[in-house]
Structures are given as structure tokens and as C-alpha cells.
Amino acid sequence: MKRVTVLMAVLSITAATAYANADAAPEWVPMEDLRAIEPGSALDFSEVSRSPVRTYGANLCFTATAPEKEDAGETVARLVRSGYSSVRLHHFEWNFFGQEYASPGDARDKFDYLVATAVSNGLSLAADLYASRRAKWEDFGIEDKNGVMAFNDYKGLVQVNGRAMEDWKRHAAEFLLHRNPYTGRTYAEEPALRWLTYLNEGNLIGSFENIRNYSDTPIDTAGRHNSAVWAELTDAAEREMRSFVRSLGCRAPLTDLNNGPYYTCYHPLLAANCDFVDVHYYFDHPERVDEGKGMPPASFKNGSPVDQVRRFFSSLPPARLAGRPFVVTEWNAAGPAPRRGGTQLGFAALAALQGWDGAWRFAWSHRSAQLKDGSFAPAFFDNITDPVNRALEAAVVCLYARGDMPTLEAEVCLVDTPEVYESPRFGGVKGDDVGWTPENALSARISSVPVGGAVPEGAKTVLRADNGGKPAFPADLTPSDAVVFGERFYTVKSEMTCGGFGEDGISFACGPLNVLLSGAEATVWASSLDGRPLRESQHMLIGHVTDAQAEGTRWRDEERSIVDKFGEPGRLLARGGAADIRLEHVAAEDARLRLIPQNWGINYPLNFKTIENTGVSSIPCGSGNPTDFFS
């Protein structure tokens, strides 16, 4: 009988609160803040990084884009071991143009060195030609406003003001024509630069009222939906930016309008001026609480992860344009929201089923100093400091980047009609405007077709009409059972990865995996690591993840919906919780189990029981150990 090696990750971490102080409560257990992945361990997904089925990456921001040269190799090595095949260089302008908060010393040289290191290790690059570089109102002859412009205002001004456009061109040229001394190529020549954005999150919805009076020509919105006016302004700006970038010899694919609302009237712009479509999506993004103050304090809705995933399945698929690559260069489930772990299998499953071309976590790191164990407490977005998101990345990599979840074969296209481009109701392309359901996204790949656009061969078509109702989804398509939604749980199933999220007390089954949760809601999954189906795998990863934050994190309310203060660096706490995991396996009677702690590499023996004559292994986990990793 063959032996089975099972790697089980049990991660139980949460935040201390003013109402339920984690320091004293028995359900909170201290854990070490160890961030490196042991090379060659079960959590080393370097092979996926080198040969991905789909592009999956992470954002580096601010000083993380220009670490000290002695840290660049370790930074890239950790990205590769995480399974990433791409890195998005975000907010890098502070380093490249030597602005405030840049990395100390020659920040541009350190940026070049990191890029060369990433490229030499096979990582592709995504970048923005503007994200947050500082500019002042007076730079553009505007006298009734003073000081540094807000990022959104600069993005809007570029689209209506000639002096701002020339400023954008000058800085874009300085970046693209700069020759990296470590690659010998300019960024315009860099073949690894495969995803380039004119203006990060440049939708005029965020700036229009602040910049409209500084347009070179008067802007008339009378009798028109604002989105239709914005589409005309953005179209002209994109055409000018695209022509300029191409004149510099840069052939990298270009895009724009990567923040919502994703209006249907933007479809012709994306088709004419962009080579791919990019969107951003966050589960329970933190919101500012006290006007005029920073964050925290910040609030979370703390809605059901099941409902959040259902809404994601309903809302985002129509944002894709038929025949164009579709990527999500920013996605995350933000910390320290206590339910962030419950949505992440859902993201990976939908992105794979819909056949999206790339996705990037926002973010892996904002600060180069976060490489060090115990430095910086978990906050909103950085995976490197958040053990919940770091652990769940293994499941996302398997489902999406490795290709465990196959893409749906059928395709349904929403075909735009001219009237929707001026419609107040159908200006948006969100799923709640379309009225389709998660089951529709489980039945076919969904995309939109602009007026006059080509419909892919074999695709079913549905007209998008301004009639106040919803287009009828084709009735002859049957939803896949790859994702199943229950009242307090959902499951994700493929041949090599199965799992799900459930609330406390819930049991669920998917494929060979059967789970009973107690003590805390959790995400549980199993992934084969040897290329065999789960039922036959001799080496697999099994994870049980509850919640995480740092000791001393302070919440304003018992529901933990408003965080007032992040916790202490290096002092993590684990949330209790248990799961009885039963795995149907051909070799269950002769299997063995070893424990791997959270440093992702050291093995300890641990017994588990086989249910006689059933081919089922019962694995108890969450017995008080904050990080149980089994191999």
C-alpha cells in the first residue's frame, strides 16, 4: 500500500479587542511572526512561478520597489516561492523621480536593480505611467488653488488641461526612455513589461468637480449623464497618451480606467485605446471613519463571506470585453477585518472559471523593511505582514495560477445597444444593473461587446437594452458544480484542489473532502502537490485558516467593525477553532502525517486515525496550536 504525505496548514489568528481582550481570553494563542518560505518545502511554489497556467502576481509599493541591493534577491526569491509569476510596480514614482518618502540613497538605482533581479528570475512586470507622483496646482498656472494636488485631481486634470498633459508626457518619457544599467535596456524596450496603465484609477468620477473649471475648453453637461461626458473627455486624452507612448518606441500593452464604476459607455474607449481591460476589486475595503484624519480609524462592513462572494460572482464578469485580455491588477480581502479569510477561495475560483488572464494581490509589501520577521504589525493590505492572507495564497495559487480550476467552455456576450451609452440607468456595467446571478457566472464566461464590436465565434449573445429590466440569460446553459453556495457556507471543487468556507458549527463536503467546523468560522482546503488527483495524491497540502491580527489591536465596538489602532509588531495572536477533516483516499489505511509549523519547513510527527474499511482519514486540527502545518 502506498504511503500518503499530507501537509495540513491550520492557522488560527485574530485581533485583540477592547471588548474581548485577546491577551486574556483562552481562545487567543500567541504565535511567532515568521515570514519566509523554506526553499523546497511544501509551501514553495517556485515551479508554478516558472510555468504558470495563468499570470498571478503581487503589488510592490513605495520603498518596497527600491529595497537595498542586498535585499533585492531575497525579495524576488520570496515572490517566486509564493508562486507569483509577475510583479506590479506601483507607486514607484516616489523612488524613480526622487520625491519625498523615497527609499534612502540612490532610489532610482535601487529600483533598477530590483527590476533587473525580477526580470532575470522570470517575472513579468506591470506598471503605471502615473499613480501618485507629487505635483502642485501652481505648476499648471492655476492660481486659486495652492499646494500639492490630490492624486485624483492630477489624473483628472491631465484629461482636460494641456499643461498637465505635457507634464504627464515629460515624466512618462523620462521613465520609458531611461536605460536600466543592469539590463542594458530602456523601459520602453523591456520585453518583460507586459501590462502598462496610462493613469492608475483615472476614472473622472473621483475628480471631475474639482478640475472641470480648469479645462482648456468649457465642459457642458446639461441634459447628459455625467458618465457620457466623462467618456468623451477620457477618449480624447487616451488617444493622445497612446500616440505619445507609441512614439517613444514602447510596444507594451496599454490600458486605462481600472477603477469603477465600470460604465458601459467606456466600452468603446477601451476597445479603441486599450490593449487589455483592467479592473480593481476588494472584499470589504476599509472606509474612513473620522473626516480629516488618517486610517485607522477605519470601518468594515463585516458582511457574510458567502454573500460577499455571491456579490462578486454577480457583479464583475460583465466588465470584461470580448476578445480582450482581462486582468485584475489589484484585489484583496483587507485586514484586520475579522472575516477576510472567507472570501479568497471564491476569488480564485471565479477568476479561473471565467478565464481571466491575470491577477495581482494588493499588495505584497509597501515597505522594504517588512522583509524582517516581526517588523510592522499586520495592517490593511500587506500580505507579507498578514499570516491569514499569506497562508491562503497557497490555495489561490493552486486554483488559479497552477490551473487546478478549469475555465468554463461556454461564452455569453452582452451586446451593447447605442442608447445605453447615454442612459442614466445603464451607464454602469455592474452585475446588479444587469441583474444576473452567481449561477449565471457558473454557467459561462461572460463578457461585453461594444456597439459594432465582434462577437467571438460560438458565443451566445444577449442584447443589453435600456428597458429597466434585466437581459434574459440563455436558459439552455447549466451551472457548474465547481462552486456551490449554501446558507452559511460555500465550497470550491476541482480535481486537485477542494475546499470551502463555513461558519462555526457548519459542516460541508466537496469532492473527497468532508469538514465539520467548531469554535470559529474558517476556510479549509486541500491541494494535491504531486500532480495526482486528491483522492490519489501522495503529497498534499491541507489548510485550516480562521483569523489573524496583532496583539493590542483596538476595536471600537464588539462586532469589530471599526478599528482604532493597529497592534504591536511581532506580537501575533492566534484565534482558536477546530475542524474535523475527513479525506476519502485510496491509500488512507497506510498514510502518515507530519506537522510543519508556520516557518513553512520543519517536520514533526503527528498521529491521525483511519476509519476502518472506508478509505477515509479523519484529521483533527485546531486543538490549541496556533499554527499546525502537517506534512
N, C-alpha and C positions, 0 to 999 in steps of 0.2 A: 504494500500500500504506500502511495506517495505521501511525503510529508508536506504540510502546508505551513508557510510562514505568514503570519498575519500581523500587520502593523496597525495598531489602533491608537488614534490620537484622541485623548479625552481632555478637553480644555474647558475649565470652569473658572471664569474670571468675571468680576463685576466691580462696580464703583461703590465706594463708601458714601453714605448719605447722612444728612443731618437727622433724618427720622429713623433710619435703620443703620446704625454705625457699624461698618464692616469690621472695624478693629475688634469689636467685642462679640459680634454675633457668630455663632458656630458655623453658619453656612458660608463664611468667608475664610479663605485659607491663603496665607502668604505664598508667593511663588517668585522664582527668580526671573529677572528680565534679561534673557539671553536671546540674541537676535540673529546669530549666524546659523547657516545651514551647513551641517557637516558634509564635506565632499564625499560622494559615493554612498551616502545614506539613503534611506527610503524616501526622504523628502527632497532629494537632489533631482530636479527635473531638467538638468542640463541637456539631455537628449531631446526633450521637447523643444527647448530653446533653439537647438541646432536644426531641427527638422519639424517645424510646426505645421499642422494641417491648416490652422488659421492664425493670423497675426494677433499676438497678445502681448501687451507691454504695460509700462507704468510711466507716470509723470515724474520727472525730476524738476524741482522748482528752486528759484533763488540761489543760495550758496551751494545747494546740492548739485547744481550744474557746473560748479567750478571748485571741486574739492582739492585739497593739497595733492600734489602729484603722487606722493607715496600712498594716498588713499584711493586714487582713481582705479587701480587694478582691483582692489577689494570691492569697491562699489560695483563695478561691472560684473565681477565674479558672483556677487550675491544676486544681481539681477538675472544672470544666466541660470544660476542654481534654482531660482524661483520659477523658472520655466518661461520667462519673458523672452520674446524674440525682437522686441522693439523698445525704444525709449523715446518719450516725448520730452523735448527740451522746452520747458515752459517758464515764463518769467526770467529767461536767461539774459534779457537785455541789460539788467542791472549790472551784471558782470561784463558783458560784452562791450557796453558803452561806458563803463566805469562810473556808474551812478551810485548814489548813497545806498548803503546796505550791501554793496558788492563784497565778494569774497576778498579778504586782505591780500595785499601784494598785487602781482600782475594777474588780475582776474581773467582777462581775455586769454592769456597764455594757458592758464589752468583749464579754462573752458575748452580750448582747442585740444588740449591733451586728453581730457575726458572723452571728447568726441572721437578722437583717433583710437583711443582704447576700446570704446564701444564698437566702432566700426570693425576694428581688427578682430573682435570676438564675434562677429557675425550679426550684430544688432542693427536693424534699420532705424531710421530717425524720422521723427515728426517734429515740426516746429511751427511757430507763429512769426509773421513779419511784424506784428505788434500785439503785445499783451498788456504791458504795464510800464513801459518806459516813461519817465517823467517828462512833462512838457508844461510850459506856462502860457496863460492866456495872452500875455503881452508879446510872446513870440510871434503871434499871428495878427498883431495890430489891434487887438481887442482891448479897449481902454476902460470899459465899465465893469470889468471883472479882473481880479487880481490873484496872483499866486499860482500855485501848482494846480493843474487841471485834474479832475477826477478821470480815471481811466476811461469810463464810458463816454464822457464828454469829448475826449480826444478822438475816440473811434467814430463818434457821430460827426464831429467837425471835419474829419478827413473826407467824409462823403458829401459835404456841401460847400467846402471852403478851399479855394485854390492854394492858399499859402500853407494850410495844414496838409493838403495832398502832397505838395512839394517837400515838406518836412518828412512825411512818410516815405516818399521815394528816396530821399537822401539817405535815410537810415537803412532802408531795405537794401540799397545798393552797397552801402558800407559793409553790411553783413554778407550779402551774397557774393560780392567780389573780393572779400577778404580771403587770402590764401592761408590755409591751415599749415603751419610749418611741419606738423607731424604726419600729415597725409600727403602733402605736396599738392593738394587740390583746393580750389576755391569752393565755397559752399554752393555756388551755382553749378559747379562741375561734379559735386559729390553724388555718386550713384546711390549711396545709402539713404539720401534724403528723399523719402518717398511720399511724404504727407506734409503739405505746406499750406498754411492758412494766411489769407490776407490780413484779417483783423480777428483776433480771438474774441468771440462773443460780441460781434459788431452789430447785432440787431438794433435798429434805431429806437425800438420801444424803450430802451433804457436811457436815452439821451435827447430825444427829439425836442422836447420843450426847452431844454437848456441851450440848444445850439441853433434852433431854427432862425433866430434873428441875426445870425452871423453868416448866413448863406450868401454866396455871391449873387444869387438871383432870388427874388421873393418866392416863398413857398405858399401855395394856395391849397388849402384842404377843404374848402367849402363844398358840402354836398358829397363828400367822398369818404369811404372808410380809410382810416389812417394807414392801415397796412398797405393799401393800394398806392398811396402817395409814397410811403417808405420804399416800396418795391421799385418805383421809378428812380428815386434818388440813389438807391443802392446799386441798381443795374448800371447806371452811368459810371459810378465810382468803380465798380468791379471791372468794367471794360477797360477803364484807364489803368487800373492797377495790373490787370492781367497783361495788357500790352507792354507795360513797363517791365515787368518781371521777365517776360519772354525776350525783350530786347537786350537783357543782360546775359542771355545765353542759358538761363535756368530752365530746365525741362521738367522739374519736379511737378507732380500732380498738385493742383491748386484747389482750394475750396474757401467757403465763407459761410456766414450765418449759422454758426454751430450752437447757438443758444435759442431757446424757444421764446415766445410761441412760434411753432413751425407753420407759418401761414401758407395756404395753398397758392396765394398769389406770388410767392417766392419761387415756385417750381420753374417757371420759365427762366429766371435768373440762374438758378442752379444748373439748368440744362445748358444754358448758353455760355456761362462764365466759369463754371467749376467742373473739375475732372472727377470729383467724388463728392459724396454727401457725408457730412459730419454732424453729429448731434452730441449733446451732453445730457446725462441722466443721473439723478441722485435719488436714493431712497431716503426719505426723511431728512432733507438738508436742514442744517441748523438755521434758525431765524434770529435776527437781532431782537432783543427784548427792550432794552433801555435806549431810547433815541439819543444819539450823540456820543454813545460810549462804544468801546470795542466789544469783542466777543471772546470769551464769555463776559457777561451773562448771555445765554442763548437758549432758545426753546426748541423742543422736538415734539412732534405730534404723538409719537409712540403708538401709532396705529398697528393693528394686527399685521404681522408679516405676510399672512395669507392674503389679506386684502391688498396690501401694497404690491405683491407680485401679480395678483389678478389685474390691478390697475395698469401695471407695466405692460402686461400682455395685451391689454386693450388699447393702450394709448400710443405706443411708439412705432409699431410696424408701418403705418401709412406714411411715416416721414421718409421712408426710403423711396428713391426714384428708380423706376425700372431700368435695367441696363447699366446702372452706375454703381461703382463700389460704394458700400455703405459702412461707415465706421462710427464708433463712439469713443472719442478721444478723451473724454472724462466720464467716469462712472465711479460710484462708491456708495457704501452704506456708512454714513458718518458716525464717528464716535463723539462723545461717550454714550450715545443713545443706547439704552439697555437692550433693545431688540434688533440691533443691526445685523446680528449673525443670521437671522431668519430669512433674509431676502436673497442671499447671494447665490444659492443653487438655482434660484429662479432666473436670475440674470443670465447665468451661464447657459441654462437650458434654452431660453428664448433666443439668445444671440446665435446659438448653434443651429437650432431648428429653422430659424429664418435665414440662415446662411450669410450672416453679416461678415464683412471682410476683415474687421479688426476692432479691437477694444483695448483701452488703456485705463488702468486704475489711476484715480486722482486721490492721493499721489503716493509714490513710494517714499519720498522724503522732500522736505523743504529746507533742510539744513544739513550741511556736510558733517557736522559734529554728531548727528544722530546715529552714525555708524557704531559708536561706542555703546556697549551694553550699559544699561542703567541711566543713560543720558536722556533727558527730556521725557516727561510723562506723556502717556497717550493723550491725544487731543482730537481734533475734528477729523483729519484726513490722512495722516501719515501712516502707511502700513508698517513701516519699519519700527514704529513705537507701539503698535496695537497688536497684541498677540491673537485676538479674535480674528481680525481680518487676515493676518499673516497665515494663520492655520487654515482658514477657509480657502485661501488662494490655491492650495493644493487641489481641492475639489474643482474649482473654477478652471484651473489649468487642464485637468483631465477631461472635463466635459467639453470645454470649448477649444482650447489651443491644441490639445492632443487629438481631438476629433472623436471622443467617445460618443457624443451625441450627434447622430447624423442629421443632415439638412433635409427638410421636407421636399418632396418631389413636385407637388402641385404648386402653381403660382396663380394668384388672383391680383389683377391690376385695377385700381380705382382710376378711371379716366376722367380728367378734369373737363368741365364744360366752361365756356368763356364767362358766363355770368358769375361763377363762383369767385372769380378774381376780384370782383367789386362787392361781394356780399358781406354784410356785417356778421352774419351767422357763420358762413363757411370760409371766412378769412383764415380760420385756423384749420390745421390738418390733424388735430388731436383726435384720438380714438373716441372720446366722449362726444365729439362733433359727428363723427361717422356713425357711432352707435354700435360698433361691432364688439364682440365678446372675446374673452380669452380662448374659448373653444374655436373661434374662427382662426386665431393665430396658431392653433394647434392643427389646423386642417390644411393650411397652405402658406407659402411665402406670400407676404402682402407687400405691395408697392404702389406708388402713384405714377401716373403718366400725364405730363403737361399737355395742354392743347397742341395738337399737331405732332406729338411725340410718338415714337414707335412702341408698339406692344410686342413683348417677346413672343417668339413662336411657341404655341401650345398653351399660352396663358389664358385663363378665363378673364373676362372684362366685366366691370360694373361701372356705370356712369355715376359720377358724383354730381348731384343736382341740388340747386337751391330751392328745395321744396319743403324745408322744415322737418322732413322725415329722414330715415336712415336708408342708405342703399341696401338692397337685399343681397346678403351673402349667398353664393351658389349653394343650393340645397343638396347637391349630389356629392359633396365633399364630407368625409367623416373625420372627426378629430382623432389625432394620435393619442395613444395612452402613455406617451413618454412623460407627460406631466399630468397628474391627477390632483384636483383641488377638493379638499374636504372642508368641513366647517371650521376646524381648528388645526388643520394640518394641510400640507401638500407634499407630494412625492415627485421625484425625478428618476427616470429609469432609462438605462441603456445597457448594452450587453456587458460593458466593462466598468461602469460606474452607476451605482444606485444609491439613493438617499432621500432625505426629506427633512422638513421642519415640522415640529409639533409642539403644542403647548403642554404644560405639566399635566401628567395623567393620561396623555393620549398614546394610543398605540397605532402604528401604521406598518404597512407591508408594501414592498416594491421589489420585483424580481426575487432573488434569493434572500433578501434582507427583511427581517421582521424586528420591529423595535417597540419597546414599551418604555416610556419616559416617566420619571418620578422626581419630584423635588425641584425641578426647574424646566422651563421650556428649553429646547435645544435643537440644533441641527446635527443630524447623524448621517454619515455616508460611508460607502466602501468603494474603493477603486482598485482594480487589478493593476499590478506593477510588472507583470511578466508577459503581457500580450495575450493572455488567455482570458476567456470569459470568466466572470466572477465565480461561477459555480465550479470551475476547474482550476482556478488560479492557485499557484503555489507560493505566491508572494503578493500580498495586497496591503493596502492602507485603509484603516477604518478610523473615522474621526467622530468624536462626540464633543460639540462645542456649545457652551452656554453663553457667558457674558464676561466682559473684562473692563477694568479701569484701574486707575492708580489709587493707592491708599490716600485718604484725605480729600478726594474729590467731593465737592459740596454741592448738594442739590437744594433747591428752594422749596420743593414740595415732595410729598410722599410718593407720588406717581413717578418721580424722577423725570419730569418733563422740562424743567428749567435748571440748567447747570450754571452755578455762580462762580465756580472755581475749579480748575483742573487740579489733579492730585500731585503727589510728590514724585519726582524722578526716581526710578529704581526701586520703588516700593509697590509692587503689584499685588493684587488680591484676586483670589480665585473664587468663583461662585460655586457653591455646592450643587449637586444634582446627580441623578443616576440614570442609567439606561440599561435595560436588559436587551442585548442584541443577539438575535438568533440568525445564523447564516447557514442556509442549505448548501451543502458542498459534497462533491463526490468522494472526498478524502477525509471527511470530518472525523472518522474514528481514529485516525493516525496523525492528527495535527498537533502542532505545538505552538506556544505563544511566548513572545518575549517583550518586555516592557522597554520602551525608549522614552526617556524624559525629554523636556522641551528644548534641550540644546540640539535636538534633531540627530543624534548619532550613537548614544551609548546604550547597550543592551543589558537588560536584567531578566531573569527567568520569572514567569508567572504562569500559574496553572489555570485552566478553564475546563469546563466539563463538556462531554459529548453525550447527547441524548441517544441512548442505545437504539440501534436498528432504524434510525430516522434519517441519517445523513445530515443532522443538524447540530451545529456547535452553538452552545449558549455562552455568551461572554458577558459577565457582569462588569460594569465600569462605573466610575464616578463614586468610588467608595471613600471619598475624603481626600484623595490625592489630587492636587490642583492640576497637574499635567501628566496624564497617563498616556504614553505613546507606546503602542505594542508592535513588536516585530517578531 
